[in-house]
Amino acid sequence: MATAEALLRVSTPIIRRRGLTLVGVAPANLGEPGVAQLKLPLARSRETRSALDRIHGCFGSTAITRGMQLLPD
């Protein structure tokens, strides 16, 4: 968290000048060596698919997406 706060402090002048539309912070490598991170079964959840369908129906197909799809090519 300290790293994210430091980056925000350093970026504040640019944010004030250019604006900000998205901030993402993801914790990683927090476990013990040899411990695997389990994936959430979101793609298999009927409730999740139904909620996404409703969001896309109301706000369009780009209203919500996976964060990984926002990475530059």
N, C-alpha and C positions, 0 to 999 in steps of 0.2 A: 504494500500500500504506500509505503514511503516513496518508492520509485514513481508510482503514478502521480502522487502529489507533487514531487519535484518536477516531473515533466509538465504538469499543468502550470506550475509557477513560471517555468521557463517559457511556456507557450502563450501565456496570458497576453503579452503585447500583440502577437500575431492574431490571436482570437479576437481581440478588441478591434483590430484593423479589418480583418477579413470575415469575421463571424465564425460560427460553429454550428454544425448541424448534427453531428454524431460523435459520441464518445463511447469507446468500448474498452473494458478492462477485463482481462481473463486471467485468473490465477492458474499457474502451471508448475509442474515439478515440485509439488508441495509434499508428496508422499515419501515414504522410505524407499531406498533403492530396492528394485525387484518387485515393487508393488505396481500392479496395472490399474489404470483408470478405466472403469466400466463405462460403456456407452449407454445413454438413456434410450429406451426403445420408442422414441417419439414417432417414428415413421410407421410403426405398427399399431399405434393407438387410434381406434375409431373416433374417440372424442377429440383427439388432436386434429385429425384430418377434417372432421366436421367443423371445428372452430376455425381452422385455416380457410376452409371453403366459405364460411360466413364472412370472414374478414375480407377475403379476396372479392366476394360478391358485393360487399358494401363499398370497399375502398380501392379496388383494382388489384391486379396480380402482383404489383410491385410494393404493396403496402407493408408486407412482412416477408422477410427472406432470411436465409441462413447467413450469419455474419461472414462465413468463409467466402461467400459469393461476392462480397464487397471488396475483396483483395484485388489490387491491380494485376493485369495480365502480365 
